[in-house]
Amino acid sequence: MSLDPVSSSVPERHVLLKALGNRSFLAGVIITGFIAAVALLSFVWTPYDITRLEVSERMQGLSLAHPFGTDHLGRDILSMVMIGARNSIAVALVAIGIGIVIGVPLGTWAAARGGLADDVLMRVNDVIFAFPSLISAVIITAIFGPGAINAIIAIGIFNVPVFARVARAGALSLWPREFILAARAAGKSRVLITIEHILPNIMSLLLVQGTIQFALGILAEAGLSYVGLGTQPPMASWGRMLFDAQTRLVVAPHLALFPGLAIVITVLGLNLLGDGLRDVLDPRLRRA
């Protein structure tokens, strides 16, 4: 999905109208915005303090005092889901940032240089792809110990080759174009061409890929926390909540219901947002 300067000069009003008319984009914005608002709210307010244990109120069902019930330690599940949203988004966001900051320059550099540099980068990417984020986390935590920081590093390392491949593919499709050849004929260096012409024209491609990787980052963080390699107690994590609930599903299914729904809704919202962005930003796609 490459856009040259002519096709990328679509009036902003036209793009906005297409976005407002795209149901997938609107649904994704609403769902993602709601989750983000809950995460931001948890910084200043939650119904209860999750570090305070109320054993006398353990395993309570849904009520006005505890809309989502309480867990096996008497902690309010609604408060834990809110803080879990904050932690999951923070881990995924930083990990995506690592992938973009490292992967995009590598991918565009490989496309600009070609030859041996391009081949070496792709082979290194293949090696990294052979170790999914969970395996990378196991290796990292075996050395440095479990924790959110190590989960971020593991997910971030896995995102680097993803964004490198996307940036490289987009850049390679642009280098033979006439406006790039004109820039080279004008004496511009490859670095300057990449900054002024390549990056702006692959930005929409990176944005769509970013939403997809964000959703995968949420799932990866939940998976790492589930196996004890991610966010550590007493901080709340959706994956850790599912782990704690697995032996109590028969007597208290609400322990797994709400963190599970939080993961599903968040990933669904990000996927809808990514599909909507692709439809809006790619002029070659038309929804029936």
Phi and psi in degrees as a GROMACS rama.xvg file:
@    title "Ramachandran Plot"
@    xaxis  label "Phi"
@    yaxis  label "Psi"
@TYPE xy
-106.335  143.069  SER-2
-121.651  123.486  LEU-3
-84.8161  173.091  ASP-4
-58.3346  -26.6981  PRO-5
-72.0718  -49.6269  VAL-6
-73.9083  -23.5446  SER-7
-83.7275  -3.03466  SER-8
-92.2395  21.6861  SER-9
-59.4371  132.89  VAL-10
-54.4894  140.745  PRO-11
-60.1408  -32.8662  GLU-12
-64.3535  -39.2145  ARG-13
-65.1791  -42.6415  HIS-14
-62.8156  -40.204  VAL-15
-64.7613  -40.8098  LEU-16
-65.1941  -38.9987  LEU-17
-63.9973  -39.5179  LYS-18
-65.2643  -44.3605  ALA-19
-66.5295  -25.258  LEU-20
-91.659  0.713977  GLY-21
-99.114  113.315  ASN-22
-65.107  -38.9386  ARG-23
-62.7335  -43.6869  SER-24
-63.6938  -46.0287  PHE-25
-63.4548  -43.6959  LEU-26
-63.0352  -41.6101  ALA-27
-63.6577  -41.1761  GLY-28
-64.0975  -43.6207  VAL-29
-64.2631  -48.5577  ILE-30
-65.9354  -47.8936  ILE-31
-64.9134  -40.1524  THR-32
-63.1846  -38.4771  GLY-33
-65.0521  -45.4802  PHE-34
-62.6533  -42.157  ILE-35
-64.2412  -38.7595  ALA-36
-64.6573  -40.3244  ALA-37
-62.9505  -42.1803  VAL-38
-63.6062  -42.2359  ALA-39
-67.3115  -38.5378  LEU-40
-62.008  -33.1907  LEU-41
-66.386  -17.5601  SER-42
-68.9371  -30.6898  PHE-43
-113.009  -19.8822  VAL-44
-158.233  135.249  TRP-45
-138.919  153.217  THR-46
-56.5297  -35.7142  PRO-47
-141.343  160.921  TYR-48
-83.194  117.914  ASP-49
-74.9195  -13.0103  ILE-50
-84.7018  -7.22253  THR-51
-94.4221  121.653  ARG-52
-95.7175  128.644  LEU-53
-121.228  83.78  GLU-54
-61.9535  -30.0387  VAL-55
-67.3004  -17.2104  SER-56
-110.17  18.3401  GLU-57
-68.1282  146.686  ARG-58
59.2382  32.3625  MET-59
-78.0618  149.5  GLN-60
-81.5243  -169.172  GLY-61
-68.7498  134.889  LEU-62
-154.838  173.647  SER-63
-65.1886  -37.6795  LEU-64
-70.5196  -35.7734  ALA-65
-132.408  87.7692  HIS-66
-57.1214  -30.5946  PRO-67
-105.026  5.7701  PHE-68
83.9086  -171.193  GLY-69
-127.371  161.551  THR-70
-94.9372  -167.303  ASP-71
-71.3339  -9.7684  HIS-72
-110.248  7.00228  LEU-73
82.8988  11.472  GLY-74
-82.7056  145.794  ARG-75
-73.3124  123.27  ASP-76
-70.7741  -35.2245  ILE-77
-59.8286  -44.655  LEU-78
-63.1892  -39.1561  SER-79
-68.765  -37.6816  MET-80
-64.5224  -39.633  VAL-81
-63.1625  -46.8492  MET-82
-70.6788  -32.8691  ILE-83
-62.2067  -35.5087  GLY-84
-61.5975  -43.4521  ALA-85
-61.0665  -47.3389  ARG-86
-67.6461  -41.6311  ASN-87
-64.6364  -44.3791  SER-88
-65.5196  -40.9226  ILE-89
-63.2494  -46.2445  ALA-90
-62.8312  -48.1739  VAL-91
-64.5881  -39.8254  ALA-92
-65.6312  -46.2277  LEU-93
-65.7821  -39.351  VAL-94
-64.0797  -40.2039  ALA-95
-64.4581  -39.8245  ILE-96
-59.4572  -41.3593  GLY-97
-61.5698  -44.2499  ILE-98
-61.9663  -40.0562  GLY-99
-71.663  -47.6449  ILE-100
-62.6671  -36.2451  VAL-101
-93.9217  -43.6235  ILE-102
-71.0803  -42.2819  GLY-103
-63.8195  -49.0553  VAL-104
-59.0659  -39.0889  PRO-105
-63.9347  -44.17  LEU-106
-65.8755  -44.4915  GLY-107
-68.9814  -34.8248  THR-108
-65.4128  -42.6354  TRP-109
-63.4747  -39.6506  ALA-110
-67.0234  -35.767  ALA-111
-73.0366  -38.463  ALA-112
-82.3037  -46.0012  ARG-113
67.5478  -168.795  GLY-114
62.9504  -137.763  GLY-115
-63.2535  -40.021  LEU-116
-60.7169  -42.4417  ALA-117
-65.0077  -43.861  ASP-118
-63.2937  -43.0813  ASP-119
-63.667  -43.8761  VAL-120
-62.1769  -42.9135  LEU-121
-66.0616  -35.7515  MET-122
-70.0832  -37.646  ARG-123
-64.3665  -40.6045  VAL-124
-58.913  -41.9228  ASN-125
-61.7149  -38.3937  ASP-126
-65.9004  -43.3974  VAL-127
-65.6708  -38.9491  ILE-128
-62.887  -23.5304  PHE-129
-72.3747  -12.2165  ALA-130
-119.376  95.079  PHE-131
-59.4836  167.548  PRO-132
-58.791  -35.2477  SER-133
-65.562  -44.2769  LEU-134
-65.757  -41.2369  ILE-135
-60.813  -39.9182  SER-136
-65.2617  -39.2813  ALA-137
-60.6946  -43.6055  VAL-138
-66.0043  -44.6178  ILE-139
-66.8552  -44.8557  ILE-140
-71.3003  -24.4538  THR-141
-65.4595  -26.9884  ALA-142
-92.0176  -47.2972  ILE-143
-107.734  -9.36528  PHE-144
94.3784  157.562  GLY-145
-71.6343  158.458  PRO-146
158.242  165.204  GLY-147
-64.4446  -37.6656  ALA-148
-62.6972  -44.4102  ILE-149
-68.0052  -32.3022  ASN-150
-65.3405  -40.5396  ALA-151
-61.0357  -44.8  ILE-152
-62.1631  -43.7996  ILE-153
-64.0036  -47.5703  ALA-154
-66.968  -38.5216  ILE-155
-63.1027  -41.8122  GLY-156
-61.6189  -39.6677  ILE-157
-68.2392  -28.796  PHE-158
-78.1691  -22.473  ASN-159
-58.1137  -52.829  VAL-160
-66.1704  -26.4717  PRO-161
-62.8554  -52.2363  VAL-162
-71.4855  -29.3432  PHE-163
-63.7605  -43.2857  ALA-164
-65.6419  -44.073  ARG-165
-64.1563  -46.0881  VAL-166
-64.4819  -39.6424  ALA-167
-64.8329  -45.1939  ARG-168
-62.6273  -44.102  ALA-169
-64.1853  -41.0161  GLY-170
-67.8862  -40.6499  ALA-171
-61.9762  -33.0664  LEU-172
-72.8714  -16.9779  SER-173
-97.6637  -29.7125  LEU-174
-57.5271  -34.6829  TRP-175
-79.3655  -3.45083  PRO-176
-69.9273  157.783  ARG-177
-64.4603  -39.2316  GLU-178
-70.4189  -26.4257  PHE-179
-73.2966  -41.7302  ILE-180
-62.3242  -36.3427  LEU-181
-66.8475  -39.241  ALA-182
-65.4144  -38.8154  ALA-183
-67.1104  -38.3662  ARG-184
-65.7771  -27.5729  ALA-185
-78.0135  -2.52298  ALA-186
94.7426  9.35631  GLY-187
-73.5622  143.823  LYS-188
-75.4674  164.655  SER-189
-63.8923  -35.868  ARG-190
-64.5533  -45.2496  VAL-191
-66.4936  -38.4327  LEU-192
-64.1525  -41.2039  ILE-193
-61.4149  -43.7412  THR-194
-71.0211  -42.9583  ILE-195
-85.6844  -29.3528  GLU-196
-121.913  -42.9123  HIS-197
-72.0906  -55.8475  ILE-198
-58.3525  -46.6945  LEU-199
-60.1371  -31.042  PRO-200
-86.6693  -10.2518  ASN-201
-110.829  6.42593  ILE-202
-62.8065  -40.0385  MET-203
-64.791  -37.2791  SER-204
-63.2224  -42.5153  LEU-205
-68.4697  -34.3742  LEU-206
-65.6426  -44.5003  LEU-207
-63.7295  -44.4846  VAL-208
-64.4286  -33.1867  GLN-209
-63.0217  -40.2009  GLY-210
-66.1522  -36.921  THR-211
-65.8077  -46.0732  ILE-212
-68.4887  -28.5805  GLN-213
-62.5986  -46.0831  PHE-214
-62.1043  -42.0269  ALA-215
-66.4606  -32.7982  LEU-216
-65.9362  -38.4846  GLY-217
-61.1375  -45.2964  ILE-218
-64.4661  -41.4161  LEU-219
-65.0871  -41.1565  ALA-220
-63.6406  -41.7581  GLU-221
-64.3406  -40.7604  ALA-222
-65.4657  -41.5173  GLY-223
-67.2317  -39.3348  LEU-224
-68.0446  -34.2796  SER-225
-61.6652  -38.4158  TYR-226
-92.501  7.49027  VAL-227
86.4415  14.3882  GLY-228
-104.852  -6.58419  LEU-229
-100.77  -134.005  GLY-230
-59.1358  132.864  THR-231
-102.867  150.23  GLN-232
-58.6686  148.934  PRO-233
-88.0977  2.17948  PRO-234
-68.9538  143.624  MET-235
-84.376  146.001  ALA-236
-147.176  139.824  SER-237
-59.5175  -42.4488  TRP-238
-65.3382  -40.4115  GLY-239
-66.3458  -36.4401  ARG-240
-63.5003  -38.6473  MET-241
-66.1206  -37.7747  LEU-242
-63.8085  -44.9897  PHE-243
-65.6868  -26.284  ASP-244
-87.0787  -13.8093  ALA-245
-63.7824  -29.2105  GLN-246
-91.8985  2.11869  THR-247
-126.299  18.7273  ARG-248
-63.7826  -34.0559  LEU-249
-69.5868  -43.4286  VAL-250
-89.1722  -23.5397  VAL-251
-147.842  74.0205  ALA-252
-64.6696  -20.5644  PRO-253
-66.9067  -18.4087  HIS-254
-62.9054  -34.3055  LEU-255
-98.5327  -23.0149  ALA-256
-61.2395  -50.3106  LEU-257
-75.3782  -43.0742  PHE-258
-65.1605  -34.0797  PRO-259
-64.5038  -44.4067  GLY-260
-62.5895  -37.0495  LEU-261
-61.4919  -42.8324  ALA-262
-65.3161  -46.5805  ILE-263
-61.3782  -47.0524  VAL-264
-65.4155  -41.6954  ILE-265
-64.3156  -47.0225  THR-266
-65.2376  -39.8764  VAL-267
-60.8617  -45.7398  LEU-268
-61.0582  -42.4684  GLY-269
-68.2374  -37.5029  LEU-270
-66.8193  -41.5711  ASN-271
-63.232  -39.8742  LEU-272
-63.72  -41.8803  LEU-273
-64.414  -42.589  GLY-274
-63.1273  -42.1302  ASP-275
-64.227  -42.5859  GLY-276
-62.5833  -39.9426  LEU-277
-62.4985  -44.0746  ARG-278
-65.3845  -37.8349  ASP-279
-75.5375  -40.9618  VAL-280
-89.7045  -21.5242  LEU-281
-94.0019  110.346  ASP-282
-68.6586  -13.6405  PRO-283
-85.6458  -11.1355  ARG-284
-98.3325  137.389  LEU-285
-135.909  124.743  ARG-286
-80.817  135.207  ARG-287
